[in-house]
């Protein structure tokens, strides 16, 4: 479907697809299309195979002793939740 859309735009003359060249390690653009996927593989291998940082960040653990209400909701809580529901939306504090 995308190819049909792109071809239609090209034929109508209203086509300008932004192209960003893939660059090698020295920031020179790679013009040969066959070399571009190889450069992406090389880039992600460098990115994902880095050694672990020498000084990992000091992140504190989250408190797990949070209060929990194990009682079922009351009829009044159900009524309040039903009033807050907007048509077609999920009920919750985020109003999503």
Backbone as a chain_set.jsonl record, in Angstrom:
{"seq": "XXXXXXXXXXXXXXXXXXXXXXXXXXXXXXXXXXXXXXXXXXXXXXXXXXXXXXXXXXXXXXXXXXXXXXXXXXXXXXXXXXXXXXXXXXXXXXXX", "coords": {"N": [[0.826, -1.188, 0.0], [1.946, 1.232, 0.799], [3.881, 1.526, -1.152], [2.283, 1.892, -3.418], [1.107, 4.338, -2.755], [3.414, 6.006, -2.636], [4.282, 5.795, -5.316], [2.106, 6.928, -6.679], [2.253, 9.557, -5.711], [4.754, 10.287, -6.78], [4.224, 10.183, -9.534], [2.316, 12.179, -9.748], [3.796, 14.391, -9.316], [4.045, 15.625, -6.896], [5.885, 14.909, -4.954], [8.182, 14.516, -2.431], [10.349, 12.931, -0.836], [12.059, 12.85, 2.115], [15.497, 12.294, 2.297], [18.061, 10.879, 4.058], [21.44, 10.489, 4.109], [23.284, 7.522, 4.873], [25.991, 7.37, 7.08], [29.508, 6.66, 7.26], [32.091, 5.542, 9.589], [33.782, 7.756, 9.657], [32.121, 9.873, 9.193], [31.484, 10.223, 6.525], [29.299, 10.222, 3.751], [27.609, 7.249, 2.726], [27.215, 6.102, -0.393], [26.572, 3.891, -1.913], [23.96, 1.667, -2.142], [23.977, -1.008, -1.356], [25.898, -1.123, 0.62], [24.87, 0.274, 2.75], [23.014, -1.202, 4.521], [24.907, -2.893, 5.702], [26.462, -1.1, 7.1], [24.608, -0.268, 9.014], [24.33, -2.633, 10.498], [26.917, -2.834, 11.501], [26.986, -0.494, 13.041], [25.006, -1.001, 15.036], [26.119, -3.248, 16.234], [28.386, -2.125, 17.394], [27.125, -0.363, 19.13], [25.532, -1.989, 20.823], [27.292, -3.84, 21.887], [29.0, -2.719, 23.731], [31.284, -2.34, 26.5], [30.343, -2.802, 29.963], [29.545, 0.014, 32.065], [32.092, 1.493, 34.118], [31.515, 2.747, 36.553], [28.642, 2.087, 37.785], [25.319, 3.526, 37.886], [24.02, 4.816, 40.966], [21.281, 3.607, 42.162], [18.488, 3.756, 44.157], [16.575, 1.259, 45.858], [13.089, 0.634, 45.453], [10.536, 1.318, 47.817], [8.802, -1.349, 49.209], [6.803, -1.751, 51.01], [4.092, -0.794, 50.724], [0.853, 0.566, 51.466], [-1.968, -1.552, 51.224], [-5.275, -2.048, 50.183], [-7.348, -4.517, 50.948], [-9.994, -4.979, 50.998], [-13.18, -5.396, 49.388], [-14.553, -3.045, 46.976], [-16.806, -0.484, 48.087], [-20.384, 0.139, 47.75], [-20.78, 2.848, 47.41], [-18.258, 3.71, 46.496], [-18.24, 2.379, 44.047], [-20.369, 3.717, 42.772], [-19.319, 6.326, 42.609], [-17.129, 5.868, 40.916], [-18.475, 5.051, 38.604], [-19.776, 7.416, 37.923], [-17.639, 8.993, 37.195], [-16.753, 7.923, 34.861], [-16.296, 8.597, 31.502], [-18.018, 8.701, 28.393], [-17.011, 6.095, 26.369], [-14.456, 6.085, 27.391], [-11.77, 5.004, 29.547], [-12.033, 4.36, 33.033], [-10.282, 6.056, 35.527], [-7.516, 7.597, 37.315], [-5.903, 8.829, 35.429], [-7.515, 9.642, 33.402], [-7.681, 8.551, 30.83]], "CA": [[0.0, 0.0, 0.0], [2.842, 2.383, 0.857], [4.524, 1.657, -2.458], [1.274, 2.478, -4.299], [0.992, 5.747, -2.385], [4.633, 6.691, -3.071], [4.29, 5.848, -6.78], [1.1, 7.916, -7.075], [2.81, 10.884, -5.422], [5.814, 10.566, -7.75], [3.623, 10.44, -10.843], [1.589, 13.446, -9.721], [4.765, 15.478, -9.216], [3.987, 16.219, -5.561], [6.604, 13.942, -4.133], [9.505, 14.883, -1.924], [10.648, 12.062, 0.291], [13.349, 13.254, 2.673], [16.496, 11.234, 2.313], [19.246, 11.155, 4.859], [22.441, 9.478, 3.768], [23.935, 6.775, 5.947], [27.389, 7.798, 7.125], [30.456, 5.687, 7.79], [32.715, 5.933, 10.859], [34.412, 9.071, 9.516], [31.033, 10.797, 8.836], [31.354, 10.37, 5.076], [28.072, 9.535, 3.32], [27.73, 6.01, 1.961], [26.337, 6.284, -1.544], [26.155, 2.607, -2.463], [22.833, 1.155, -1.368], [24.305, -2.318, -0.797], [26.758, -0.959, 1.8], [24.141, 0.918, 3.837], [22.596, -2.145, 5.574], [26.089, -3.39, 6.407], [26.856, -0.057, 8.045], [23.663, -0.312, 10.128], [24.713, -3.79, 11.311], [28.15, -2.45, 12.191], [26.639, 0.517, 14.036], [24.317, -1.606, 16.171], [27.061, -4.111, 16.946], [29.192, -1.235, 18.239], [26.264, 0.224, 20.15], [25.019, -2.967, 21.775], [28.356, -4.671, 22.446], [29.922, -1.917, 24.525], [31.484, -2.882, 27.85], [29.528, -2.2, 31.016], [30.21, 1.185, 32.643], [32.93, 1.215, 35.283], [30.802, 3.245, 37.729], [27.205, 2.019, 37.514], [24.57, 4.54, 38.64], [23.558, 4.414, 42.29], [19.822, 3.715, 42.152], [17.924, 3.193, 45.378], [15.455, 0.34, 45.68], [11.77, 1.19, 45.75], [9.927, 0.769, 49.026], [7.78, -2.338, 48.855], [5.799, -1.851, 52.07], [3.032, 0.158, 50.431], [-0.424, 0.118, 52.03], [-2.89, -2.149, 50.258], [-6.635, -2.217, 50.674], [-7.782, -5.818, 50.448], [-11.447, -5.053, 51.085], [-13.83, -5.086, 48.108], [-15.059, -1.671, 46.951], [-18.164, -0.292, 48.605], [-21.353, 0.586, 46.739], [-20.542, 4.279, 47.167], [-17.068, 3.807, 45.638], [-18.663, 1.979, 42.703], [-21.178, 4.811, 42.201], [-18.417, 7.435, 42.272], [-16.353, 5.464, 39.741], [-19.378, 5.05, 37.448], [-20.034, 8.818, 37.549], [-16.435, 9.577, 36.611], [-16.492, 7.337, 33.546], [-16.798, 9.348, 30.36], [-18.455, 7.796, 27.337], [-15.938, 5.602, 25.521], [-13.146, 6.26, 28.026], [-11.502, 4.15, 30.698], [-12.093, 5.053, 34.315], [-9.009, 6.044, 36.23], [-7.01, 8.934, 37.63], [-5.24, 9.424, 34.272], [-8.56, 10.073, 32.465], [-7.294, 8.119, 29.482]], "C": [[0.875, 1.259, 0.0], [3.504, 2.615, -0.488], [3.554, 2.28, -3.465], [1.142, 3.97, -4.024], [2.209, 6.538, -2.866], [4.675, 6.837, -4.589], [3.292, 6.878, -7.285], [1.613, 9.327, -6.838], [3.9, 11.253, -6.421], [5.226, 10.936, -9.102], [2.878, 11.771, -10.875], [2.529, 14.637, -9.598], [4.781, 16.146, -7.862], [4.727, 15.33, -4.569], [7.95, 14.502, -3.716], [9.75, 14.073, -0.661], [12.014, 12.459, 0.845], [14.297, 12.064, 2.738], [17.686, 11.698, 3.136], [20.268, 10.089, 4.529], [22.984, 8.792, 5.021], [25.411, 7.135, 5.904], [28.261, 6.704, 7.716], [31.079, 6.218, 9.076], [33.34, 7.32, 10.814], [33.415, 10.145, 9.092], [30.97, 11.107, 7.352], [30.108, 9.618, 4.627], [28.382, 8.29, 2.496], [26.722, 6.093, 0.827], [25.848, 4.966, -2.128], [25.1, 1.978, -1.558], [23.163, -0.183, -0.714], [25.145, -2.199, 0.474], [25.999, -0.379, 2.995], [23.631, -0.069, 4.884], [23.778, -2.71, 6.362], [26.568, -2.368, 7.437], [25.916, -0.042, 9.243], [23.997, -1.483, 11.058], [25.946, -3.452, 12.136], [27.853, -1.461, 13.318], [25.987, -0.119, 15.266], [25.198, -2.593, 16.922], [27.945, -3.282, 17.868], [28.366, -0.716, 19.411], [25.889, -0.784, 21.233], [26.101, -3.819, 22.43], [29.403, -3.858, 23.195], [30.127, -2.565, 25.883], [30.609, -2.141, 28.856], [30.263, -0.999, 31.599], [30.975, 0.813, 33.913], [32.234, 1.636, 36.578], [29.302, 3.192, 37.445], [26.456, 3.044, 38.359], [24.058, 3.967, 39.958], [22.054, 4.659, 42.36], [19.286, 3.019, 43.394], [16.75, 2.275, 45.044], [14.153, 1.028, 46.089], [11.229, 0.535, 47.014], [8.792, -0.171, 48.632], [6.695, -2.468, 49.909], [4.709, -0.792, 51.889], [1.717, -0.348, 51.017], [-1.325, -0.436, 50.918], [-4.237, -2.343, 50.92], [-7.17, -3.514, 50.092], [-9.295, -5.99, 50.521], [-12.059, -4.754, 49.716], [-14.38, -3.661, 48.135], [-16.501, -1.604, 47.465], [-19.081, 0.154, 47.477], [-21.126, 2.057, 46.406], [-19.315, 4.485, 46.28], [-17.406, 3.408, 44.206], [-19.469, 3.078, 42.026], [-20.279, 5.975, 41.759], [-17.605, 7.103, 41.021], [-17.224, 5.495, 38.494], [-19.677, 6.472, 36.998], [-18.833, 9.441, 36.834], [-16.126, 9.034, 35.225], [-17.105, 8.225, 32.474], [-17.119, 8.355, 29.262], [-17.278, 7.398, 26.45], [-14.553, 5.717, 26.127], [-13.005, 5.299, 29.196], [-11.56, 4.976, 31.969], [-10.738, 4.961, 34.99], [-8.519, 7.447, 36.465], [-6.342, 9.609, 36.442], [-6.239, 9.999, 33.274], [-8.208, 9.736, 31.028], [-8.52, 7.637, 28.745]], "O": [[0.586, 2.226, -0.705], [3.671, 3.756, -0.919], [3.961, 3.109, -4.28], [1.073, 4.774, -4.955], [2.059, 7.618, -3.438], [5.061, 7.889, -5.097], [3.591, 7.624, -8.217], [1.424, 10.203, -7.682], [3.971, 12.399, -6.866], [5.674, 11.887, -9.742], [2.817, 12.421, -11.919], [2.1, 15.779, -9.76], [5.471, 17.15, -7.687], [4.232, 15.045, -3.479], [8.755, 14.909, -4.553], [9.397, 14.492, 0.441], [13.013, 12.411, 0.128], [13.93, 10.975, 3.18], [18.234, 12.778, 2.919], [19.983, 8.899, 4.66], [23.121, 9.406, 6.079], [26.013, 7.199, 4.832], [27.818, 5.923, 8.558], [30.638, 7.241, 9.599], [33.417, 7.991, 11.843], [33.825, 11.227, 8.673], [30.452, 12.153, 6.962], [29.877, 8.494, 5.07], [29.301, 8.283, 1.676], [25.515, 6.148, 1.063], [24.803, 4.934, -2.778], [25.323, 1.784, -0.362], [22.673, -0.464, 0.38], [25.103, -3.091, 1.321], [26.44, -0.527, 4.135], [23.8, 0.204, 6.072], [23.657, -2.975, 7.558], [27.024, -2.737, 8.519], [26.36, 0.172, 10.371], [23.95, -1.332, 12.279], [26.007, -3.751, 13.328], [28.402, -1.576, 14.414], [26.363, 0.183, 16.399], [25.038, -2.76, 18.131], [28.222, -3.688, 18.996], [28.849, -0.64, 20.541], [25.925, -0.466, 22.422], [25.835, -4.462, 23.445], [30.562, -4.264, 23.284], [29.242, -3.266, 26.373], [30.193, -1.006, 28.625], [31.494, -0.993, 31.625], [30.562, -0.061, 34.675], [32.354, 0.949, 37.593], [28.745, 4.154, 36.918], [26.916, 3.395, 39.445], [23.709, 2.79, 40.049], [21.61, 5.785, 42.588], [19.586, 1.854, 43.652], [16.029, 2.495, 44.07], [14.138, 1.893, 46.964], [11.44, -0.655, 47.249], [7.934, 0.177, 47.821], [5.748, -3.231, 49.717], [4.444, 0.003, 52.791], [1.486, -1.556, 51.062], [-1.425, 0.133, 49.831], [-4.323, -2.753, 52.078], [-7.417, -3.607, 48.89], [-9.819, -7.038, 50.144], [-11.517, -3.946, 48.962], [-14.646, -3.126, 49.211], [-17.29, -2.533, 47.298], [-18.623, 0.504, 46.389], [-21.264, 2.465, 45.253], [-19.33, 5.348, 45.401], [-16.919, 4.022, 43.257], [-19.279, 3.347, 40.839], [-20.458, 6.534, 40.677], [-17.414, 7.963, 40.161], [-16.765, 5.919, 37.434], [-19.82, 6.715, 35.799], [-18.994, 10.308, 35.975], [-15.327, 9.618, 34.492], [-18.287, 8.564, 32.534], [-16.538, 7.271, 29.217], [-16.627, 8.255, 25.852], [-13.562, 5.468, 25.439], [-13.996, 4.839, 29.762], [-11.183, 6.147, 31.98], [-10.122, 3.896, 35.015], [-9.045, 8.395, 35.881], [-6.215, 10.834, 36.427], [-5.854, 10.766, 32.39], [-8.415, 10.542, 30.121], [-8.423, 7.227, 27.589]]}, "num_chains": 1, "name": "protein.A"}
